[in-house]
């Protein structure tokens, strides 16, 4: 089970995109297309080691959310204040932990999940 940090609602079926390198929300996320480090993450669960970057990153994720291009949820192995702030601002559920690529049924409130 994943540790919930910013909770969402509902249990959903989602594709998981696993990124093996840290990303910057400011430099690597295109809020108009929903591409993060060259990968389409709009409406998907993103699993990554951690996010690096500045205080502008939360606004980039918020901009993606306003356009309907944000990830469904983010799972990070290491958390920091900017990532938590970004998820709160954009209303994107955030969990601490790790997921592998594939498909999951995930409870956006508790972090409980099963593979599809």
Secondary structure, DSSP 8 states (H G I E B T S, - for coil): --EEEE---SEEEEEEEE-SS-EEHHHHEETTTTEETTEE-TTSEEEES-EE--TTHHHHHHHHHHTT-S-SEEEESS--HHHHHHHHHHT-EEEES---SEEEEEETTT--EEE-
